Amino acid sequence: MKLLIITSVKAFEDKVKQLLADNNVLTYSYNSVIGYRDSTQESVSRNWFATEMNKTESLLFFAFVSSETSKKVFEVIEELNKTCDIHSKVHIAITKKKKSNT
């Protein structure tokens, strides 16, 4: 059993939900979060919005899934990131579940 953690900008909500459904992840939780990026170290030419602190409406998804399902979802997200026409990517992390009360 693995813990699947996915973060994305709010604009990708429907895509992430669809890819979870397509890969038989039928039980998951998600919540709105604020993504934060401190751009104070970037040069002005790289910082399009000319502000140092950037906040973005984001989502955090998590689910307990089998190892096989976690691999499939990871691969699908990697493919999605190759085709997205936006600066932000969908991020995924997979961790091993050590203990559970269920």
Residue pairs with C-beta under 8 A, 6 or more apart in sequence:
1 64
1 65
1 66
1 67
1 97
1 100
2 64
2 65
2 66
2 67
2 69
2 70
2 94
2 95
2 96
2 97
3 62
3 63
3 64
3 94
3 95
3 96
3 97
4 25
4 28
4 61
4 62
4 63
4 64
4 65
4 69
4 70
4 73
4 92
4 93
4 94
5 60
5 61
5 62
5 92
5 93
5 94
5 95
6 16
6 60
6 61
6 62
6 73
6 77
6 90
6 91
6 92
6 93
7 33
7 35
7 58
7 59
7 60
7 61
7 90
7 91
8 15
8 16
8 58
8 59
8 61
8 88
8 90
8 91
9 35
9 56
9 57
9 58
9 59
9 86
9 88
10 32
10 56
10 57
10 58
10 59
11 86
12 59
12 84
12 88
12 90
13 59
15 80
15 90
16 59
16 61
16 90
19 73
19 76
19 77
19 80
20 26
20 28
20 61
20 63
20 73
22 76
23 69
23 72
23 73
23 76
24 69
25 63
25 65
25 69
25 73
27 63
27 64
28 61
28 62
28 63
29 61
29 62
29 63
30 59
30 60
30 61
30 62
31 59
31 60
32 57
32 58
32 59
33 58
33 59
33 60
34 55
34 56
34 57
34 58
35 55
35 56
35 57
35 58
36 53
36 54
36 55
36 56
37 53
37 54
37 55
37 56
38 52
38 53
38 54
39 47
39 51
39 52
39 53
39 54
40 52
40 53
44 50
56 88
64 97
64 100
65 73
70 94
73 92
74 92
74 94
77 90
77 92
80 90
81 89
81 90
84 90
